[in-house]
Amino acid sequence: MRVAFSNRGANQYQALSKKRRVKFEKQIGFLLSNFRHPSLRAKKYDETRDVWQARLNGNYRFYFQIKEDTYRIISITPHPK
């Protein structure tokens, strides 16, 4: 598997603080090695658009689609509470 970014996902990644970028990269490592890693808490977010949600930290989530051998990051946003 590999990772690719949508334009929006790439822009949101660039806007993250350095601390959140490091955490995101760690979480992507978990995604690539073990989709079901407990710290990701990955789950289907939108069945019709085939969008998944995973945890960046307590306050941020990232959303992605799985296309063939690629995790396509579509959004990295604060989690609404």
NUVEX-462415 format. One record per residue (C-alpha): residue number from 0; x, y, z. Coordinates in nm, 4 decimals. Example, Ala and Ser with C-alpha at 12.3 -4.5 7.8 and 13.67 -1.06 7.14 Angstrom:
2
{atom 0 {1.2300 -0.4500 0.7800}} {atom 1 {1.3670 -0.1060 0.7140}} 
***
This chain:
81
{atom 0 {0.0000 0.0000 0.0000}} {atom 1 {0.0994 0.3605 -0.0479}} {atom 2 {-0.0352 0.7047 0.0478}} {atom 3 {-0.1479 0.9865 -0.1807}} {atom 4 {-0.3094 1.3206 -0.0988}} {atom 5 {-0.5985 1.5045 -0.2567}} {atom 6 {-0.5291 1.8754 -0.3102}} {atom 7 {-0.7353 1.9574 -0.0032}} {atom 8 {-0.5618 1.6919 0.2065}} {atom 9 {-0.2188 1.8179 0.0978}} {atom 10 {-0.3093 2.1779 0.1835}} {atom 11 {-0.4436 2.0762 0.5233}} {atom 12 {-0.1312 1.8714 0.5917}} {atom 13 {0.0884 2.1729 0.5112}} {atom 14 {-0.1191 2.3877 0.7481}} {atom 15 {-0.0695 2.1514 1.0447}} {atom 16 {0.1656 2.2499 1.3223}} {atom 17 {0.4972 2.0658 1.3281}} {atom 18 {0.3810 1.8613 1.6280}} {atom 19 {0.0641 1.7501 1.4472}} {atom 20 {0.2590 1.6720 1.1291}} {atom 21 {0.4897 1.4408 1.3245}} {atom 22 {0.1863 1.2709 1.4823}} {atom 23 {0.0172 1.2406 1.1416}} {atom 24 {0.3263 1.0772 0.9932}} {atom 25 {0.3336 0.8321 1.2843}} {atom 26 {-0.0324 0.7470 1.2294}} {atom 27 {0.0270 0.7005 0.8549}} {atom 28 {0.3021 0.4551 0.9446}} {atom 29 {0.0493 0.2598 1.1496}} {atom 30 {-0.2021 0.2773 0.8643}} {atom 31 {0.0503 0.1356 0.6204}} {atom 32 {0.1640 -0.1442 0.8507}} {atom 33 {-0.1611 -0.2345 1.0275}} {atom 34 {-0.4907 -0.0821 0.9164}} {atom 35 {-0.6515 -0.2006 1.2414}} {atom 36 {-0.3880 -0.0519 1.4752}} {atom 37 {-0.5703 0.0484 1.7974}} {atom 38 {-0.4483 0.4099 1.8013}} {atom 39 {-0.6028 0.4731 1.4572}} {atom 40 {-0.9524 0.3653 1.5560}} {atom 41 {-1.0222 0.3432 1.1819}} {atom 42 {-1.3848 0.3079 1.0847}} {atom 43 {-1.6071 0.3553 0.7837}} {atom 44 {-1.7298 0.7147 0.7872}} {atom 45 {-1.9385 0.7384 0.4691}} {atom 46 {-2.0499 0.4147 0.3060}} {atom 47 {-2.1808 0.5741 -0.0145}} {atom 48 {-1.8573 0.7600 -0.0908}} {atom 49 {-1.6380 0.4852 0.0589}} {atom 50 {-1.4719 0.7264 0.3040}} {atom 51 {-1.2907 0.6074 0.6146}} {atom 52 {-1.2059 0.8031 0.9284}} {atom 53 {-0.8996 0.7545 1.1492}} {atom 54 {-0.7721 0.9288 1.4580}} {atom 55 {-0.4782 1.1666 1.4431}} {atom 56 {-0.5108 1.2566 1.8111}} {atom 57 {-0.7903 1.3410 2.0527}} {atom 58 {-0.8802 1.6556 1.8615}} {atom 59 {-0.8032 1.5748 1.4961}} {atom 60 {-0.9195 1.3133 1.2484}} {atom 61 {-0.8141 1.2301 0.8977}} {atom 62 {-1.0381 1.0969 0.6270}} {atom 63 {-0.9308 0.8714 0.3441}} {atom 64 {-1.0445 0.6449 0.0664}} {atom 65 {-0.8942 0.3125 -0.0298}} {atom 66 {-0.8381 0.2826 -0.4041}} {atom 67 {-0.6611 -0.0346 -0.5177}} {atom 68 {-0.3179 -0.0150 -0.3457}} {atom 69 {-0.3494 0.3471 -0.2275}} {atom 70 {-0.4794 0.5246 0.0806}} {atom 71 {-0.5935 0.8621 -0.0582}} {atom 72 {-0.5976 1.1235 0.2199}} {atom 73 {-0.8872 1.3560 0.1465}} {atom 74 {-0.9062 1.5643 0.4627}} {atom 75 {-0.7307 1.6335 0.7946}} {atom 76 {-0.9579 1.8321 1.0237}} {atom 77 {-1.0398 1.9099 1.3862}} {atom 78 {-1.2884 1.6634 1.5293}} {atom 79 {-1.6210 1.8287 1.6099}} {atom 80 {-1.7254 1.7601 1.9657}} 
***
